[in-house]
């Protein structure tokens, strides 16, 4: 793994100096690696990440891990809204949905697995704290997107990948799905498109965007924002395997 120091001026202190226990993955969503690195090091842009990995697998270190990089913006996970203070951010070079979304190359994934594996061990990052940007901000983000290979990460001990059983395929209610999404970590204070509180009758507005974010991560073959048997089965399995019975997820 080739490591290049490329310090960015865009960082601050972590709130209360806390030690990070989340990992947030992104794609750069720009035409080239050079464009992305320039922007993430541009003081005027006010954005950064701790690491950037290009498509050849070179890792650029922009911000020290004890500092708060500016990658997640407004978001929520398990009630935490200052995601930047709690997390380490890794940007993967990829043009993204706007400029030609494409698979993440093997060399890039190999470097990510090495880097993320070290971070997960050093900071004791629990499986449900290894997240997509779209998980913490489902209303406005879709990165790193449905082509990202989460199962390979999980096979390397990084993050969560559920294994549904037959019982997980049973029928469901919308209220159950909402409760399970909340237990996984998603924000579920949803509003309908007209601004009123979600009433559980239809998967619309923020509820659909949150279920879509779940599908991008754990059910990438079906990006509808609507429940189906396999989406629900994977959600149930995720909760069963990674959230203890007292209703809270594992925390470091
Ligand atoms: Zn992002």
Boltz pocket constraint, residues with backbone or C-beta under 6 A from the ligand:
constraints:
  - pocket:
      binder: B
      contacts: [[A, 25], [A, 26], [A, 27], [A, 71], [A, 133], [A, 141], [A, 143]]
      max_distance: 6.0
